[in-house]
Each structure stands twice: as structure tokens, then as C-alpha cells.
Amino acid sequence: MAEDPIYTLNRMIKRQRLLLKLIGLDGYDRNYRINGPTVMVVCLASMFLLTSLYDLVLFKNDMFNFVYVLITIFFATIGFGRISVCLAYYHLLPNLLDQTYHTYRLVKDDEREKRILSWYTQLFERAVDAYSIIFIGTSFAAALFPLGVYLLHGERILPYGVVLPFVDPSSQVGYELNYIYQVSCIIWTPAGLVASESMVFALILNICIQYDILAVQLLDLDELIRSQGPLREALISQKLRSILRGQQRLVSFISTIEDSHTVLSGVLVLSLGLQIVITLFVLQFSLWIPGLVLIPTFSTQLFLFCLLGTVIEHKGVKFSENVYNLTWNELSTKDQKNFRLLLLSSQHTKTLTCARMTPICLNLFLNMSRTFYSFFMMLRNTT
């Protein structure tokens, strides 16, 4: 017997929140307070960023290592972005999680709505599992590859560009200290990044779920309008009010996600794009094996991020069209007033944006790809 979707969702959410709790960043807890692990993670992230900035000065006359360090810095900016969301919006995140569960609890006996929940929940579970394996697997491969090269060929290479201050990476002890430091960063960062990204993915999929359930309810409303019966008017009024409340709840849900994650979206797009550009630039001078993995990984992550925005935008437009296509002229005068509110609200499709400057969609992916390519060519022509 298949597991109820809400239990699957709860199991997946608990797993991600456990990872966030271990590093003190479970902002989805209503009783969340800054604690010891939080301070430790912020200090480690700050140390990583400051060390990277120090390395920029250290390698200012070494173009290869300079841009190598830049790649590392953008890992830090993404990490700080996610930490900032947990610390700055801990009062909003629990509400988003409650509304996510509420969407599941509202589904009672309608088989179509249950199928919608099951489909999206399975998608969430598989996507999180695949993302976790790929991201964490890539991180540990990047950590172990230099060790394998050193043991087989004696060549000293490091997973990332960051080098500890006043520690010479060319010496035996200096190389070992730098390698241990970088591997220690790889151990604690992927879990937090995967968990926070998975929680955002759950919220975005919930937007899709709400749109699809509203689409089913609009079909039911249209059937009621065309039907005949003694309770027709009462059922129509009840269904129309239910759809209006659901649509308003959805707009509020999207607005809250926008308020808490729009700056992070801008940081994510810029950081991923610039990492791709700089990695390409580094590969011009030397074969950097992790870079060959990072480019398709970052490109895919950026594409999927923009694709989800396009899906939400499309569902909003489709919902507006479905509302407009209702047999509204057969509604009573009272119901037409509620329908007018629904129609006006649906015509202003709410979307997620990148730093409140541009909608997150595939057009953003294409525009940013052209921009980053131009930037890469500019860097290439200056060398």
C-alpha cells in the first residue's frame, strides 16, 4: 500500500531539518534561537570568506591562482546567502512550512487532488535524493581526487583555491594543513547547502500543487454552473468562495517566499554564473578535473532554477485563462461579485523574482548565459 503523501513529505522535511538543526540553522522551527552550532557555522563561514579574500591579495600577481580563489569565494557567497535567510527570516519560514502542510491537509476525498499530491511528493523525494547524491558525491570526489593524485604521482594539488594565511602550500606540512582545512570545509558545507536547497524546492513545488488543485476546483465549479438542482446556488457560492480563499492563500504564500528568498535568488544566479565563467577561464590554462564536473553541475542547477520559475509563471497564466473561461454569465448577481474579485486577482499573476529586478524564468537563464559568455570572452581577450 502506497504511503500517504503527507507522511512522505513529513519524512523528507524532517530529514532536511535534522541536517539544518545539526549546524544550528533550522529557521523553520518556531522556537528557533541562535545557538552554539549557529555561532560555530557563522565563524567557520566567515573564516572561509576572510581567508579567500586574503588569498586574492596573496595571488594578485598570479592570474591563474587569483581566479582560482574567485571560484572559491562564490561558494562562500552562496553559503552566506543561505545562512542569512535562516537568520533574518526565521519568523517567516515556519509560516511557509505550516502552509505547505496545510495544502496537504486540505485534500480530503477527491481522487484527482490526491493524485496531484502523490505525483509532486514523489517528484520531491526523487529530486532531493538525486540532488543529494550528485552534490555531496561531487564534493567528496573533489576532496578525494587530489589525495589519489598525491598518493599515485606525488603531485600536490588542492581541491579548491583557498590557502591558509602564512602557510606555504608548496611545503609538505603546509600542503597537508591546507588539504585538511579544505576537506574539513567540504565535510560540513554540502549537507547544509543540500538541506536548505531541498526546503526551498519543497516550497516551490507547493506553489505548483496549489495551482493544480485550484485548476481541478475550477473544473468542478464550471460543472456546477452548468448543472441543475435545488442546491445549485448554494453549492456554487460555497465552491466559488473556497476557490477565492485558495487563490488568496496562494498569492500570500508566493509573496512570503518572494520576501524571504528574492535576495538569495539574485546571489545564487550571479554566483553560479560567475563560477561557470571563471571555471572556464581557469580551464584555459590548466586541466582542472573538478572544474569539468562543476561546469555542467552549475549550469544544470541554474537551468532548473529558472525552469521552475517558468513553470510557476505558466501555471499562473493558465489559472487566469481558466477563470476567464468559466461560464460566469450564468452566475447569480451575488456570485458574480465574488467572481469579479477572483478574475481581477488572477489577472495579476504573482511570480518569483531575482532580487526584485526580473522574473525567474528561462528568459533569465538565456539572458544571463549571453551576459556571462560576453564576460568570459572579455576575460579571455585581456590575457
C-alpha positions, 0 to 999 in steps of 0.5 A, a space after each residue: 500500500 502506497 504511503 500517504 503523501 503527507 507522511 512522505 513529505 513529513 519524512 523528507 522535511 524532517 530529514 532536511 531539518 535534522 541536517 539544518 538543526 545539526 549546524 544550528 540553522 533550522 529557521 523553520 522551527 518556531 522556537 528557533 534561537 541562535 545557538 552554539 552550532 549557529 555561532 560555530 557555522 557563522 565563524 567557520 563561514 566567515 573564516 572561509 570568506 576572510 581567508 579567500 579574500 586574503 588569498 586574492 591579495 596573496 595571488 594578485 600577481 598570479 592570474 591563474 591562482 587569483 581566479 582560482 580563489 574567485 571560484 572559491 569565494 562564490 561558494 562562500 557567497 552562496 553559503 552566506 546567502 543561505 545562512 542569512 535567510 535562516 537568520 533574518 527570516 526565521 519568523 517567516 519560514 515556519 509560516 511557509 512550512 505550516 502552509 505547505 502542510 496545510 495544502 496537504 491537509 486540505 485534500 480530503 476525498 477527491 481522487 484527482 487532488 490526491 493524485 496531484 499530491 502523490 505525483 509532486 511528493 514523489 517528484 520531491 523525494 526523487 529530486 532531493 535524493 538525486 540532488 543529494 547524491 550528485 552534490 555531496 558525491 561531487 564534493 567528496 570526489 573533489 576532496 578525494 581526487 587530489 589525495 589519489 593524485 598525491 598518493 599515485 604521482 606525488 603531485 600536490 594539488 588542492 581541491 579548491 583555491 583557498 590557502 591558509 594565511 602564512 602557510 606555504 602550500 608548496 611545503 609538505 606540512 603546509 600542503 597537508 594543513 591546507 588539504 585538511 582545512 579544505 576537506 574539513 570545509 567540504 565535510 560540513 558545507 554540502 549537507 547544509 547547502 543540500 538541506 536548505 536547497 531541498 526546503 526551498 524546492 519543497 516550497 516551490 513545488 507547493 506553489 505548483 500543487 496549489 495551482 493544480 488543485 485550484 485548476 481541478 476546483 475550477 473544473 468542478 465549479 464550471 460543472 456546477 454552473 452548468 448543472 441543475 438542482 435545488 442546491 445549485 446556488 448554494 453549492 456554487 457560492 460555497 465552491 466559488 468562495 473556497 476557490 477565492 480563499 485558495 487563490 488568496 492563500 496562494 498569492 500570500 504564500 508566493 509573496 512570503 517566499 518572494 520576501 524571504 528568498 528574492 535576495 538569495 535568488 539574485 546571489 545564487 544566479 550571479 554566483 553560479 554564473 560567475 563560477 561557470 565563467 571563471 571555471 572556464 577561464 581557469 580551464 584555459 590554462 590548466 586541466 582542472 578535473 573538478 572544474 569539468 564536473 562543476 561546469 555542467 553541475 552549475 549550469 544544470 542547477 541554474 537551468 532548473 532554477 529558472 525552469 521552475 520559475 517558468 513553470 510557476 509563471 505558466 501555471 499562473 497564466 493558465 489559472 487566469 485563462 481558466 477563470 476567464 473561461 468559466 461560464 460566469 454569465 450564468 452566475 447569480 448577481 451575488 456570485 458574480 461579485 465574488 467572481 469579479 474579485 477572483 478574475 481581477 486577482 488572477 489577472 495579476 499573476 504573482 511570480 518569483 523574482 531575482 532580487 526584485 529586478 526580473 522574473 525567474 524564468 528561462 528568459 533569465 537563464 538565456 539572458 544571463 548565459 549571453 551576459 556571462 559568455 560576453 564576460 568570459 570572452 572579455 576575460 579571455 581577450 585581456 590575457 
